[in-house]
Amino acid sequence: MVRIGAKKTTGWKATIAVAMSNYIESGSIIAIATSMVFWMQEFGFDSAFQGLLAALSANAFGAAIGAIIGGPLCDRYGRKFIYTYDLILYMVGVLIAAFAMDQWMLLGAFIITGIAVGAGVPASWTYIAEEAPSDRRAAHVGTAQLAWSVGPAIGFLLAAFLAPAGLMGSRIIFLHLFVVAFITWWVRRGLEESKSWKDTQTIRTQQGAKAAAGRGFKALLTRKQNLLAILFLIGVYSFWNTVAGQAGMFMPDVYRASGLTDPAQQYFLQSFLWGMTVVGTFVFMALGDRMSRRLLYFIGAALGIAGWVVLVYVPNGTPTLFGFAILWGFAAGIGAQAFYGLWTAELFATQYRASAQGLLFFTARIMVGVLSYGFPVWLETLGLPTLGGILIAILAVSLVVGTVWAPDTQGKSLEEIENERYGTVKDDTLTPA
């Protein structure tokens, strides 16, 4: 039901409104990354506390907590339920960050923001895929990836232009995220609930108590099809995201280690990199429903590895930095995250689709958090060549898993995929085909 005073939001407008979760997610990470040096100067904390802030933020553990809570709530109470509350919590978090007066206030803000992001992102990927036409699912899911790409492109541009203002400029960036979140929340008031979720709830209501066993983590984790899909997607996304999370949070530190020390130049380079991600995302949206997904995934994963090889092992210089920005940036647009959003929606039944998203997002962010906590120190002690080699090996795992075990779901409706994987899916008590 649409609230009084809220205009009904459907089609591409609904897709874009939901996809904005990814803009504020990535925007939060970039706001933290670009402001960290100013917070350190203002509050006087060291690299160990920097790692703690990063680990508990929207980039890692904070988002993990939100995802593991928000996913099951999304399946139980509806996709729209999450949108009613998560952006309000997010707005509180970024406001606290914008006006933080000490490092502990900042830590609280990052945790709150991270929980809100973690709850919202799985719901957004789920909703978009459920509402998308079967022959255009990649294009619609790609919209979330596009928003995720535009966030850092704008965030780094703002950071570059506001760098002379120091910490005040960083506070302005957090305030801009508050404004975007408020506008998104206002537009989302008119969202219809997911039809797939409503249909499933109707069936479950008719079944009564019998349906209770088919929902939640217990049902998700007691079927072989689900366990195999979870392992596959951890290999695809969690490994890739472990590297991408460090790039999003600590890329200025990596650039300094590779010889680029001017903050404004770092931000402009990062904005260019994310511009290439936007280009790559448009390619994914155009080709993801038309060409072999296995081949497209392999191309993206291979280009991502090539980018890090260039950055880590080719002699420092402007061509090296731009080569990395082009390769890694473009690869991120057609790489693991876009396919994760697509395959996670396709490989799980409606009654626990968002729970699966939450569990996988939780796992990915925990892996990022573990590496984030020690990354600044390891970069100083191990050096870029050694640490970069570890990151490349992690990316190689993602390439192999996604290329070898890519599922055959292209062009099929979510109902057809469910029937192929589970049998005729009415509830989770039925015997799989």
N, C-alpha and C positions, 0 to 999 in steps of 0.2 A: 504494500500500500504506500502511495506517495503522500508525504506529509503536506498538510495545508500550507499553501504559499510556496511550495517547492515545485518547480517546473519539471515535468517528466523528462528524464535523460536516457536516451537509447542510442543504439547503433555505434558509429565511430565516436560520437561525442561521449558516450558512456565509456568506451574503451580508453579514450584519452584521459578522462577524469580519473579512472581507476589506475591507469598507468602512471599518474603523477606520484604515486607512492614511491616509485623508483627514482623520480627526480629528487624528492626530498631525502631519500635514503642516500643516494650518491652525493647529493649536495651537502648532507651532514658530514659525510666522511671527508670531503674536500675542505669544508669549513674548518674542521678540526685540524686537518693536515697543514693548511696554510696559516692557521693562527697559532700553532704550537710554539713556534719560536718566540712569539710575542708574549704568550702566557708564561713561558719559562722565564723570560726577562722580567715580567711584572711580578710574578709570585715567587721566583727564585727556586723552583724545584729542579731536580736533576733528570738525567736520561732514564733512570729506573722508574721514576714517577711518570715520566712521559710514556714509557711502555705500559704502565698500569692504566693510564687514561685511555690509550689506544685500545688496550685489551678489553676494557669494560664499556666501550663506546658502541655506536651503531655499526662499527666495522667488525665487531667480534662478539664478546660474551653478552653484552647488553642486548644485541639483536638476537642472539641465541636464546636467551630467556624469553623474550617476547614471542619468538617463533614457536617454541615448544608449548607455550600457553595459548597463543592466538590460533594456531592450526586447529586443535580440537574444538575450541569455542566456535570457530568458523563453520565446522561441520555440524555441530550440535544446534547452533542458533541462527545460522545463515551467514552468507558472505557479507550482506549489508550490515549485519550486527557489528562487525569489526569496524566498518567505516563510520559508524555512529560515534565511536569512542576513541579510536586510535589516534586520529589527527588532533583531537583535543589534548590528549596526553602529550603528543609531539609538540604542540604549540607551547605547552607549559615548559617542556624541556629546553627548547631553543630560547625562550624568553629568559630562563634562569641563566643559560650560557651567555646570552648577550649582556646581562647585567652582573655577571659573576664578580665577586669581590675578593675571593681567595681560591686556592687550589681545590679545597674540599667542596665548595659550592660548585665549582666547575666539574668535579668528578660526579656529583649528584646529577647535574644537568646532562652529562654524557650518558649516564646510566638510564635516566628517564627517557631520553631521546632514543637510545638504542632499543629499549623495550618496545616503544611505540613503533619504531621502524620494523622490528622483528615480527610484530603482530600483523602489520599491514601488508608487507611484501608478499608472503605466501597467499594471502587472501586475494591480492591483485592478480597474480599469475593465474590462480584458479578461476576467478571470475571471468577474466578475459578469454581464456581458452574455452570455458563452458558456453559463453555467449557467441563465440566466433563461428562463422560458416565453416563447414568441414574442409572445403577447398581453398579457404583463405585463412586457416588457423595460424600458420606461420606469420602471415602479414600482420594479423591482429596482435599476436603474442610479441612480435617484433616491436610493436608500439611501446610496450613496457621497456624493452631494451633501448629503444630510442630515447625515452625519457631518462633512463639511467645514464645515457651517454651525454645528453644535453646538460644535465645537472653539473657535472665536472667542467664541461667546456665553459659554461657561464661562470661557475664558481672560481675557476682559475683566472678568467679574465677580470672578474671583480677583484680578486686578490692582487692581480698585477697593477690595476689602476689605483687600488686603495692602499697598496703597500706603503707609500709615503706617510699615510695617516697612522701607521703602526697598529697598536691594539684597538684603537677606535675603529679603524677600517675593518678589523675582524669582527668587532661587535656588530657593525652594519651588515656584514654578510649573514650573520645569524638572524638578524632582524628581517632580512629579505626572505629567509626561509620561513619565518613566521607568517609573512604576508602571503607567500605562495601556498602554504598549508591552509591558511584561512580561506583563500579563494577556492582551493580544491574542495575543502570541506563544504563550502556553500553550494558548489555545483553538484556535489555528490548527494545532496539531500533528495534529489529527484531520481536517483538510481532505482531501477526495478531490481528485485531479488533475482538471482540466477534461476532460470527455468529448470535446469537440470536438478538443482538442489530442491526446488519446490516439488518437482515430480517425484523425486526420491522420498521426500517427507510425506507426500500423500500416500505412497505405497506403504511406508513404514507405519503410518497412523492406522491404516487398514489392518496391518498385521499385529498391531498392539505390542504386547510384551515380547513376542517372538522376535521382533526386530532389534531388541536391545543388545543382543550378542553380536550384531553385525556392525557395530560402530565403535570408534575409538582406537587407541593404540593396540589393545589386545587383539581386536579383529584384524587390524593392519598387519601385525607381526606374527600371526598364526597361519598365514597362507604362503606357500612356496613362491607363487607368482610375485607377491609383494616383496618378499625378502630378496629375491633375485633382482628385482627392479631397484630396490634400495641400494644394494651393493653396486649395481651398474651406475646409478646416478651419483653415488659417492665418488666412484672412480672418475666419472666425467666432470662433475661440478666441484666437489669439495677439494680435490687436488688442484684443479685450475684456480679456484677461488682463494686457496691458500697463498698463491703467488700474487694474484690480482689484488688481494687485500693489502699486502705489503706495498705494492705499487701505488695503491690509492692513498695509503696513509703516510708512507715514508719515502715517496719518490724524491722530494727535495733533498733528503739525506743521501739517497743513491746518486743523485746528480752531483752533489758536492763531492762525493767519493770519486766520481768520474771526471771531476775538473770544472764543472759548471757551478760557480759559487754565488752568482748574483741572483737574489730572490726573484726580482721582476722577470729576468730572463727565464728562470726556471718555470715560473707561472705561465708565461707566454708559450713556452715549449709544451707544457702540459695541456694548455688550452688547444694548441694545434693537434696534439696527440688525441685528445678527445673529439676534436673535429673529425679526425680520421675514423674514430669509432662510429660517429654519426654516419659517415659515408659507408662503412662496413655494414651498419645496421640496415641501411636502405637496400644494400645488396641482399642481405638475409631476407628482408621483407619481400623483395622482388623474386628471389629464386627458391626460397624455402618450401614453397608449395609446388614447384615446377621441376627442379632438377634433383638428382640423387642427393638425399640428405647425408648419406654416408660420405660421399665425395666432398660435399660442401663443408661438413664438419672437419674432415681431414685437412682440407686447405687452410681453414681457420686455425686449427691447432698447430700445424706445421709453420705457418707464418708467425704465430706467437712465439714459438721456440726460436725461430730465426731472429726475431727482434732481440731477445735476450742474449743470444750468442753474439750478435753485433755489439750490444752495449757492453758486455762483460769482457769480450776477448779481442775486439778490434781496437786499435789505438785511439785514444781520446781525440776528439775534435768535433767540429760542427757537423761534418757529414755523418759521423757515427751517431750523434745524438738525434739528428733528423731521420736517419735510417731506422733507429729504434722506434722513434715516435710514429713513423709511417707503418712499420711492420706490426708492432704490438698494438697500436691504435686500431688499425684496420682489422686485425685478427680478432680483437675483442668484440667487434661488431657482429662477426659471423661465427663466433666461437662458442665456448662451453656454456656461457650464461644464457644465451638466446636458446640454445638447444635444450638446456635444463628446463627453462620455462615451458617449452613445448612438450618435451618427453615426460616431465613429471605430471602434467595434466593428463596425458594420454595413457599412461601406464598404470593408473590407479582408479578404482571404482569411485563413483561420486560420493558415497557415504563416508569415505575417509580420504578423499583427495587432498583436502586442505591439511589434514593431520599429517599426511605423508610429506606435503610441502614443509610443514612446520618442523618435522623431524629432520628432514634433509637440510633445511636452512640452519637449524640448530647445529647439526654436525659440521656443516661448512664453517659456521662462525666460530665454533669451538676450535677448529683446526687453525683458523686465522688468528684467534686470540692467543693460542699457545705460541705460535711463531712471533706474533706482534710483541708479546711481553719481553722477549729477548732480542728482537731484531735490532733495535738501535745499538745495543751493546755488542752483539755479534758482528754488526757491520764495522764497528770500530776495532774489534779484536781480530776477526778473521780476515777482513778485507773484502772488497767487492768480488774479486775472482773466485775465491772459495765459496762465499755465500751465494754468489750468482750461479755457480755450478750446481749447488743444491737446488736452487729454484728451477733451473732448467731440467733437472732430473724429475722433479715433481710434475712439471708440465708434460714430460714425456709419458708419465703414467696416464694422464688424462687423454692424451692423443691416442694411445694404444687401446684403452678401454672403449672410448667412444667410437673409434673407427671399426674395431672388430665386432662389437656387440650392438651396433646401431639397430634399433627396432624398425620393423616394417609397418609403419602406421600412417604413412603419407596418404592424404586424400580420404581417409576413413572418418566416419563420425565417431564421437566418443562412445556412443552406444554400440556401434559395431566392434570397436576395439574391446570394450568390456565383455561383449559376448564371446569374442575370440579367446580372451584371456581367462574368463571365469565361468563361461556357460551363460545361460540366459539370466542376467543379473537382476533379480528383484530384491533379494536380501543376501546377506553373507552366510546364510545357513545352507544355501544350495551347493550341490557338488559341482566342482569345476568341470568343464568339458575336457 
